[in-house]
């Protein structure tokens, strides 16, 4: 294969929507989860999947981050989440969707329950859910509250 052709193919692959990084995507969305009910959590997960599917179908890309804080932090707590299987499935289908659990809310929940909580492996712990939402909005992320 000619070197120029390989270079062009590499450039095309790197520009593919599914290979897009958060700073190069066409659309950005933060989904705020602070509700402890299963139905609202399911709605948030469906919103994330629907947005990803829509933009993929239209040859575009999206960066999505679900930020759980307050009473919604249980969404990402192992052995407590009412949507644990759904979170795992979403992460398998859309590994680029970032799942955040607020450290402040986790600490408050641990204190109230009197025990240590474990975050699901699909999610990461962030210092503050509210601060993360501010940071994402400053990066021009759209805000969605199911």
PyMOL commands that place a pseudoatom at each C-alpha (Angstrom):
pseudoatom trace, name=CA, resn=UNK, resi=1, chain=A, elem=C, hetatm=0, pos=[0.000, 0.000, 0.000]
pseudoatom trace, name=CA, resn=UNK, resi=2, chain=A, elem=C, hetatm=0, pos=[1.235, 3.469, -0.843]
pseudoatom trace, name=CA, resn=UNK, resi=3, chain=A, elem=C, hetatm=0, pos=[2.305, 5.529, 2.204]
pseudoatom trace, name=CA, resn=UNK, resi=4, chain=A, elem=C, hetatm=0, pos=[0.061, 8.482, 1.282]
pseudoatom trace, name=CA, resn=UNK, resi=5, chain=A, elem=C, hetatm=0, pos=[-2.977, 6.186, 1.038]
pseudoatom trace, name=CA, resn=UNK, resi=6, chain=A, elem=C, hetatm=0, pos=[-2.228, 4.687, 4.469]
pseudoatom trace, name=CA, resn=UNK, resi=7, chain=A, elem=C, hetatm=0, pos=[-1.920, 8.198, 5.910]
pseudoatom trace, name=CA, resn=UNK, resi=8, chain=A, elem=C, hetatm=0, pos=[-5.291, 9.217, 4.431]
pseudoatom trace, name=CA, resn=UNK, resi=9, chain=A, elem=C, hetatm=0, pos=[-6.965, 6.046, 5.729]
pseudoatom trace, name=CA, resn=UNK, resi=10, chain=A, elem=C, hetatm=0, pos=[-5.540, 6.670, 9.186]
pseudoatom trace, name=CA, resn=UNK, resi=11, chain=A, elem=C, hetatm=0, pos=[-6.838, 10.256, 9.113]
pseudoatom trace, name=CA, resn=UNK, resi=12, chain=A, elem=C, hetatm=0, pos=[-10.310, 9.052, 8.090]
pseudoatom trace, name=CA, resn=UNK, resi=13, chain=A, elem=C, hetatm=0, pos=[-10.389, 6.468, 10.881]
pseudoatom trace, name=CA, resn=UNK, resi=14, chain=A, elem=C, hetatm=0, pos=[-9.278, 8.997, 13.480]
pseudoatom trace, name=CA, resn=UNK, resi=15, chain=A, elem=C, hetatm=0, pos=[-11.988, 11.404, 12.340]
pseudoatom trace, name=CA, resn=UNK, resi=16, chain=A, elem=C, hetatm=0, pos=[-14.771, 8.787, 12.603]
pseudoatom trace, name=CA, resn=UNK, resi=17, chain=A, elem=C, hetatm=0, pos=[-17.588, 9.817, 14.981]
pseudoatom trace, name=CA, resn=UNK, resi=18, chain=A, elem=C, hetatm=0, pos=[-17.138, 6.764, 17.188]
pseudoatom trace, name=CA, resn=UNK, resi=19, chain=A, elem=C, hetatm=0, pos=[-13.496, 7.667, 17.666]
pseudoatom trace, name=CA, resn=UNK, resi=20, chain=A, elem=C, hetatm=0, pos=[-14.229, 11.245, 18.681]
pseudoatom trace, name=CA, resn=UNK, resi=21, chain=A, elem=C, hetatm=0, pos=[-12.851, 12.649, 21.925]
pseudoatom trace, name=CA, resn=UNK, resi=22, chain=A, elem=C, hetatm=0, pos=[-14.903, 14.942, 24.149]
pseudoatom trace, name=CA, resn=UNK, resi=23, chain=A, elem=C, hetatm=0, pos=[-13.027, 18.016, 22.937]
pseudoatom trace, name=CA, resn=UNK, resi=24, chain=A, elem=C, hetatm=0, pos=[-13.679, 17.226, 19.271]
pseudoatom trace, name=CA, resn=UNK, resi=25, chain=A, elem=C, hetatm=0, pos=[-17.275, 15.999, 19.333]
pseudoatom trace, name=CA, resn=UNK, resi=26, chain=A, elem=C, hetatm=0, pos=[-20.086, 17.903, 17.670]
pseudoatom trace, name=CA, resn=UNK, resi=27, chain=A, elem=C, hetatm=0, pos=[-22.483, 17.709, 20.629]
pseudoatom trace, name=CA, resn=UNK, resi=28, chain=A, elem=C, hetatm=0, pos=[-22.040, 17.630, 24.410]
pseudoatom trace, name=CA, resn=UNK, resi=29, chain=A, elem=C, hetatm=0, pos=[-24.561, 16.682, 27.093]
pseudoatom trace, name=CA, resn=UNK, resi=30, chain=A, elem=C, hetatm=0, pos=[-24.479, 16.411, 30.874]
pseudoatom trace, name=CA, resn=UNK, resi=31, chain=A, elem=C, hetatm=0, pos=[-27.344, 14.495, 32.479]
pseudoatom trace, name=CA, resn=UNK, resi=32, chain=A, elem=C, hetatm=0, pos=[-27.918, 15.417, 36.113]
pseudoatom trace, name=CA, resn=UNK, resi=33, chain=A, elem=C, hetatm=0, pos=[-29.190, 12.635, 38.367]
pseudoatom trace, name=CA, resn=UNK, resi=34, chain=A, elem=C, hetatm=0, pos=[-30.162, 13.606, 41.897]
pseudoatom trace, name=CA, resn=UNK, resi=35, chain=A, elem=C, hetatm=0, pos=[-33.336, 11.543, 42.214]
pseudoatom trace, name=CA, resn=UNK, resi=36, chain=A, elem=C, hetatm=0, pos=[-33.249, 8.149, 43.966]
pseudoatom trace, name=CA, resn=UNK, resi=37, chain=A, elem=C, hetatm=0, pos=[-36.161, 6.597, 42.066]
pseudoatom trace, name=CA, resn=UNK, resi=38, chain=A, elem=C, hetatm=0, pos=[-35.651, 3.769, 39.608]
pseudoatom trace, name=CA, resn=UNK, resi=39, chain=A, elem=C, hetatm=0, pos=[-37.975, 5.265, 36.983]
pseudoatom trace, name=CA, resn=UNK, resi=40, chain=A, elem=C, hetatm=0, pos=[-36.054, 8.539, 36.801]
pseudoatom trace, name=CA, resn=UNK, resi=41, chain=A, elem=C, hetatm=0, pos=[-32.726, 6.705, 36.667]
pseudoatom trace, name=CA, resn=UNK, resi=42, chain=A, elem=C, hetatm=0, pos=[-34.021, 4.532, 33.807]
pseudoatom trace, name=CA, resn=UNK, resi=43, chain=A, elem=C, hetatm=0, pos=[-35.154, 7.688, 32.013]
pseudoatom trace, name=CA, resn=UNK, resi=44, chain=A, elem=C, hetatm=0, pos=[-31.657, 9.186, 32.364]
pseudoatom trace, name=CA, resn=UNK, resi=45, chain=A, elem=C, hetatm=0, pos=[-30.039, 6.038, 30.954]
pseudoatom trace, name=CA, resn=UNK, resi=46, chain=A, elem=C, hetatm=0, pos=[-32.520, 5.960, 28.062]
pseudoatom trace, name=CA, resn=UNK, resi=47, chain=A, elem=C, hetatm=0, pos=[-31.878, 9.646, 27.350]
pseudoatom trace, name=CA, resn=UNK, resi=48, chain=A, elem=C, hetatm=0, pos=[-28.138, 8.955, 27.112]
pseudoatom trace, name=CA, resn=UNK, resi=49, chain=A, elem=C, hetatm=0, pos=[-28.598, 5.944, 24.814]
pseudoatom trace, name=CA, resn=UNK, resi=50, chain=A, elem=C, hetatm=0, pos=[-31.133, 7.742, 22.628]
pseudoatom trace, name=CA, resn=UNK, resi=51, chain=A, elem=C, hetatm=0, pos=[-28.843, 10.748, 22.147]
pseudoatom trace, name=CA, resn=UNK, resi=52, chain=A, elem=C, hetatm=0, pos=[-25.894, 8.525, 21.238]
pseudoatom trace, name=CA, resn=UNK, resi=53, chain=A, elem=C, hetatm=0, pos=[-28.011, 6.488, 18.804]
pseudoatom trace, name=CA, resn=UNK, resi=54, chain=A, elem=C, hetatm=0, pos=[-29.475, 9.617, 17.200]
pseudoatom trace, name=CA, resn=UNK, resi=55, chain=A, elem=C, hetatm=0, pos=[-26.138, 11.230, 16.496]
pseudoatom trace, name=CA, resn=UNK, resi=56, chain=A, elem=C, hetatm=0, pos=[-24.550, 7.980, 15.316]
pseudoatom trace, name=CA, resn=UNK, resi=57, chain=A, elem=C, hetatm=0, pos=[-27.442, 7.516, 12.869]
pseudoatom trace, name=CA, resn=UNK, resi=58, chain=A, elem=C, hetatm=0, pos=[-26.852, 11.050, 11.590]
pseudoatom trace, name=CA, resn=UNK, resi=59, chain=A, elem=C, hetatm=0, pos=[-23.082, 10.587, 11.159]
pseudoatom trace, name=CA, resn=UNK, resi=60, chain=A, elem=C, hetatm=0, pos=[-22.326, 12.875, 14.058]
pseudoatom trace, name=CA, resn=UNK, resi=61, chain=A, elem=C, hetatm=0, pos=[-20.907, 12.459, 17.538]
pseudoatom trace, name=CA, resn=UNK, resi=62, chain=A, elem=C, hetatm=0, pos=[-21.742, 13.247, 21.141]
pseudoatom trace, name=CA, resn=UNK, resi=63, chain=A, elem=C, hetatm=0, pos=[-19.950, 13.358, 24.479]
pseudoatom trace, name=CA, resn=UNK, resi=64, chain=A, elem=C, hetatm=0, pos=[-22.253, 12.441, 27.353]
pseudoatom trace, name=CA, resn=UNK, resi=65, chain=A, elem=C, hetatm=0, pos=[-21.606, 12.517, 31.075]
pseudoatom trace, name=CA, resn=UNK, resi=66, chain=A, elem=C, hetatm=0, pos=[-24.108, 11.391, 33.705]
pseudoatom trace, name=CA, resn=UNK, resi=67, chain=A, elem=C, hetatm=0, pos=[-23.419, 13.121, 37.026]
pseudoatom trace, name=CA, resn=UNK, resi=68, chain=A, elem=C, hetatm=0, pos=[-25.081, 11.600, 40.089]
pseudoatom trace, name=CA, resn=UNK, resi=69, chain=A, elem=C, hetatm=0, pos=[-25.176, 13.550, 43.324]
pseudoatom trace, name=CA, resn=UNK, resi=70, chain=A, elem=C, hetatm=0, pos=[-27.448, 14.024, 46.310]
pseudoatom trace, name=CA, resn=UNK, resi=71, chain=A, elem=C, hetatm=0, pos=[-29.861, 11.127, 46.731]
pseudoatom trace, name=CA, resn=UNK, resi=72, chain=A, elem=C, hetatm=0, pos=[-29.234, 10.133, 43.105]
pseudoatom trace, name=CA, resn=UNK, resi=73, chain=A, elem=C, hetatm=0, pos=[-25.706, 8.967, 43.907]
pseudoatom trace, name=CA, resn=UNK, resi=74, chain=A, elem=C, hetatm=0, pos=[-27.129, 5.517, 44.710]
pseudoatom trace, name=CA, resn=UNK, resi=75, chain=A, elem=C, hetatm=0, pos=[-27.473, 5.063, 40.944]
pseudoatom trace, name=CA, resn=UNK, resi=76, chain=A, elem=C, hetatm=0, pos=[-23.789, 4.085, 40.871]
pseudoatom trace, name=CA, resn=UNK, resi=77, chain=A, elem=C, hetatm=0, pos=[-23.456, 2.363, 44.271]
pseudoatom trace, name=CA, resn=UNK, resi=78, chain=A, elem=C, hetatm=0, pos=[-22.777, -1.356, 44.034]
pseudoatom trace, name=CA, resn=UNK, resi=79, chain=A, elem=C, hetatm=0, pos=[-25.406, -3.491, 45.806]
pseudoatom trace, name=CA, resn=UNK, resi=80, chain=A, elem=C, hetatm=0, pos=[-27.663, -0.428, 46.244]
pseudoatom trace, name=CA, resn=UNK, resi=81, chain=A, elem=C, hetatm=0, pos=[-28.396, 0.768, 42.740]
pseudoatom trace, name=CA, resn=UNK, resi=82, chain=A, elem=C, hetatm=0, pos=[-31.917, 0.020, 41.530]
pseudoatom trace, name=CA, resn=UNK, resi=83, chain=A, elem=C, hetatm=0, pos=[-30.500, 0.126, 37.979]
pseudoatom trace, name=CA, resn=UNK, resi=84, chain=A, elem=C, hetatm=0, pos=[-27.211, -1.746, 38.346]
pseudoatom trace, name=CA, resn=UNK, resi=85, chain=A, elem=C, hetatm=0, pos=[-27.849, -4.127, 35.447]
pseudoatom trace, name=CA, resn=UNK, resi=86, chain=A, elem=C, hetatm=0, pos=[-28.985, -1.263, 33.222]
pseudoatom trace, name=CA, resn=UNK, resi=87, chain=A, elem=C, hetatm=0, pos=[-25.863, 0.792, 34.059]
pseudoatom trace, name=CA, resn=UNK, resi=88, chain=A, elem=C, hetatm=0, pos=[-23.651, -2.184, 33.171]
pseudoatom trace, name=CA, resn=UNK, resi=89, chain=A, elem=C, hetatm=0, pos=[-25.519, -2.684, 29.884]
pseudoatom trace, name=CA, resn=UNK, resi=90, chain=A, elem=C, hetatm=0, pos=[-25.271, 1.016, 28.978]
pseudoatom trace, name=CA, resn=UNK, resi=91, chain=A, elem=C, hetatm=0, pos=[-21.541, 0.980, 29.700]
pseudoatom trace, name=CA, resn=UNK, resi=92, chain=A, elem=C, hetatm=0, pos=[-21.075, -2.088, 27.495]
pseudoatom trace, name=CA, resn=UNK, resi=93, chain=A, elem=C, hetatm=0, pos=[-23.012, -0.536, 24.591]
pseudoatom trace, name=CA, resn=UNK, resi=94, chain=A, elem=C, hetatm=0, pos=[-21.587, 2.990, 24.996]
pseudoatom trace, name=CA, resn=UNK, resi=95, chain=A, elem=C, hetatm=0, pos=[-18.237, 2.853, 26.830]
pseudoatom trace, name=CA, resn=UNK, resi=96, chain=A, elem=C, hetatm=0, pos=[-17.541, 6.513, 25.995]
pseudoatom trace, name=CA, resn=UNK, resi=97, chain=A, elem=C, hetatm=0, pos=[-20.412, 7.716, 28.203]
pseudoatom trace, name=CA, resn=UNK, resi=98, chain=A, elem=C, hetatm=0, pos=[-18.834, 8.947, 31.446]
pseudoatom trace, name=CA, resn=UNK, resi=99, chain=A, elem=C, hetatm=0, pos=[-20.561, 7.997, 34.699]
pseudoatom trace, name=CA, resn=UNK, resi=100, chain=A, elem=C, hetatm=0, pos=[-19.780, 10.156, 37.745]
pseudoatom trace, name=CA, resn=UNK, resi=101, chain=A, elem=C, hetatm=0, pos=[-20.578, 9.630, 41.432]
pseudoatom trace, name=CA, resn=UNK, resi=102, chain=A, elem=C, hetatm=0, pos=[-20.172, 12.644, 43.730]
pseudoatom trace, name=CA, resn=UNK, resi=103, chain=A, elem=C, hetatm=0, pos=[-17.719, 12.019, 46.594]
pseudoatom trace, name=CA, resn=UNK, resi=104, chain=A, elem=C, hetatm=0, pos=[-19.517, 14.482, 48.880]
pseudoatom trace, name=CA, resn=UNK, resi=105, chain=A, elem=C, hetatm=0, pos=[-22.847, 12.714, 48.384]
pseudoatom trace, name=CA, resn=UNK, resi=106, chain=A, elem=C, hetatm=0, pos=[-21.204, 9.314, 48.864]
pseudoatom trace, name=CA, resn=UNK, resi=107, chain=A, elem=C, hetatm=0, pos=[-19.667, 10.459, 52.149]
pseudoatom trace, name=CA, resn=UNK, resi=108, chain=A, elem=C, hetatm=0, pos=[-22.996, 11.830, 53.377]
pseudoatom trace, name=CA, resn=UNK, resi=109, chain=A, elem=C, hetatm=0, pos=[-24.788, 8.608, 52.419]
pseudoatom trace, name=CA, resn=UNK, resi=110, chain=A, elem=C, hetatm=0, pos=[-22.093, 6.506, 54.130]
pseudoatom trace, name=CA, resn=UNK, resi=111, chain=A, elem=C, hetatm=0, pos=[-22.476, 8.584, 57.285]
pseudoatom trace, name=CA, resn=UNK, resi=112, chain=A, elem=C, hetatm=0, pos=[-26.273, 8.224, 57.246]
pseudoatom trace, name=CA, resn=UNK, resi=113, chain=A, elem=C, hetatm=0, pos=[-26.079, 4.456, 56.687]
pseudoatom trace, name=CA, resn=UNK, resi=114, chain=A, elem=C, hetatm=0, pos=[-23.138, 3.901, 59.018]
pseudoatom trace, name=CA, resn=UNK, resi=115, chain=A, elem=C, hetatm=0, pos=[-21.212, 1.847, 56.469]
pseudoatom trace, name=CA, resn=UNK, resi=116, chain=A, elem=C, hetatm=0, pos=[-18.733, 2.138, 53.603]
pseudoatom trace, name=CA, resn=UNK, resi=117, chain=A, elem=C, hetatm=0, pos=[-20.178, 2.166, 50.080]
pseudoatom trace, name=CA, resn=UNK, resi=118, chain=A, elem=C, hetatm=0, pos=[-18.594, 0.763, 46.942]
pseudoatom trace, name=CA, resn=UNK, resi=119, chain=A, elem=C, hetatm=0, pos=[-19.049, 2.479, 43.585]
pseudoatom trace, name=CA, resn=UNK, resi=120, chain=A, elem=C, hetatm=0, pos=[-19.796, 0.276, 40.589]
pseudoatom trace, name=CA, resn=UNK, resi=121, chain=A, elem=C, hetatm=0, pos=[-16.755, -0.372, 38.360]
pseudoatom trace, name=CA, resn=UNK, resi=122, chain=A, elem=C, hetatm=0, pos=[-18.403, 1.425, 35.425]
pseudoatom trace, name=CA, resn=UNK, resi=123, chain=A, elem=C, hetatm=0, pos=[-18.497, 4.728, 37.331]
pseudoatom trace, name=CA, resn=UNK, resi=124, chain=A, elem=C, hetatm=0, pos=[-15.813, 6.996, 38.710]
pseudoatom trace, name=CA, resn=UNK, resi=125, chain=A, elem=C, hetatm=0, pos=[-15.840, 9.058, 41.903]
pseudoatom trace, name=CA, resn=UNK, resi=126, chain=A, elem=C, hetatm=0, pos=[-15.481, 12.799, 41.396]
pseudoatom trace, name=CA, resn=UNK, resi=127, chain=A, elem=C, hetatm=0, pos=[-14.902, 15.376, 44.157]
pseudoatom trace, name=CA, resn=UNK, resi=128, chain=A, elem=C, hetatm=0, pos=[-18.190, 17.269, 43.678]
pseudoatom trace, name=CA, resn=UNK, resi=129, chain=A, elem=C, hetatm=0, pos=[-21.137, 16.610, 41.395]
pseudoatom trace, name=CA, resn=UNK, resi=130, chain=A, elem=C, hetatm=0, pos=[-22.261, 20.232, 41.443]
pseudoatom trace, name=CA, resn=UNK, resi=131, chain=A, elem=C, hetatm=0, pos=[-18.788, 21.494, 40.577]
pseudoatom trace, name=CA, resn=UNK, resi=132, chain=A, elem=C, hetatm=0, pos=[-18.498, 18.930, 37.763]
pseudoatom trace, name=CA, resn=UNK, resi=133, chain=A, elem=C, hetatm=0, pos=[-21.783, 20.140, 36.249]
pseudoatom trace, name=CA, resn=UNK, resi=134, chain=A, elem=C, hetatm=0, pos=[-20.523, 23.740, 36.393]
pseudoatom trace, name=CA, resn=UNK, resi=135, chain=A, elem=C, hetatm=0, pos=[-17.284, 22.711, 34.677]
pseudoatom trace, name=CA, resn=UNK, resi=136, chain=A, elem=C, hetatm=0, pos=[-19.145, 20.876, 31.926]
pseudoatom trace, name=CA, resn=UNK, resi=137, chain=A, elem=C, hetatm=0, pos=[-21.520, 23.780, 31.331]
pseudoatom trace, name=CA, resn=UNK, resi=138, chain=A, elem=C, hetatm=0, pos=[-18.489, 26.071, 31.053]
pseudoatom trace, name=CA, resn=UNK, resi=139, chain=A, elem=C, hetatm=0, pos=[-17.300, 23.688, 28.297]
pseudoatom trace, name=CA, resn=UNK, resi=140, chain=A, elem=C, hetatm=0, pos=[-20.641, 24.242, 26.500]
pseudoatom trace, name=CA, resn=UNK, resi=141, chain=A, elem=C, hetatm=0, pos=[-22.315, 21.003, 27.535]
pseudoatom trace, name=CA, resn=UNK, resi=142, chain=A, elem=C, hetatm=0, pos=[-26.093, 21.063, 27.310]
pseudoatom trace, name=CA, resn=UNK, resi=143, chain=A, elem=C, hetatm=0, pos=[-27.842, 20.304, 30.610]
pseudoatom trace, name=CA, resn=UNK, resi=144, chain=A, elem=C, hetatm=0, pos=[-30.595, 17.689, 30.920]
pseudoatom trace, name=CA, resn=UNK, resi=145, chain=A, elem=C, hetatm=0, pos=[-32.485, 16.871, 34.117]
pseudoatom trace, name=CA, resn=UNK, resi=146, chain=A, elem=C, hetatm=0, pos=[-34.827, 13.885, 33.725]
for i in range(1, 146): cmd.bond("trace and resi %d" % i, "trace and resi %d" % (i + 1))
show_as sticks, trace
zoom trace
